[in-house]
Every structure is written in structure tokens, then in C-alpha cells.
Amino acid sequence: MSCGPKGSEADPAVQCSVCGHRTDLVELPGMTEIYCLECSADVATSILLKTEINAAWLSGQRYESLAAELAQLGRRLLERAQSA
């Protein structure tokens, strides 16, 4: 069975799920996507920030600074994805 572009038998080039780079790629635990090192760090950080925001919200603590950091991180990921 053929796979890849135009029916070639080679596997399609594996690329980062965010920015599309074809460099050293890693899988994060529990995730199906693969990421370059820079994007994997940002994705992992965003997961941790969301967890901390939820914990702060549930305990009635302030979380605005965490939310601002998450928004900044999201903008950085979006810019990287759009520049691909």
C-alpha cells in the first residue's frame, strides 16, 4: 500500500505538530502529537499552568498572574505555528 505524497512508498516526513519543523521531535506522556524541543517545552508548561490555574480557582486563590502567563505562552505558540 502506498503512503506519502503522490503515492510514494516512503513515509511522510514527520514534523512538529505546532510549528511544522522537522528536527528533533519528542512525544509528551499522554499526548498523541509530537513536538520539537521548543514547542514541547511550551506545551508542557501550558499543561502545568492550566493545572495550577484550576487548583487556584477551586481553592479561591488569585490566579490572574498565571492566566496572564498562559495567555503570553499561547500567543508565542500561535506565532510559531503561523510562521511555519
Phi, psi and omega in degrees: 000139183271147174217169181089181183293139176052035174075016178293157181271353179282149176295144176297148181298132179278135182220162179299136181291344180258301189259347178084001179294149180248060181242201179304118183247146180228157174253136175269144180303133178080002181247146178267339181281164174239150187223154169288170184299318182294313180291324180296323178295317180292320179294316179297319178296319180295324178296315179295318179298318178298320178296316180292322178297314179299317180296318179295317180298314181295330181267003177079016179270163179286141182224011184299320181292324176294319179295322178294320178295320177296320178296318178296318178297318178298319178297319180295317178296319179296316178299318180296319180292322182285338180275353181288000000 
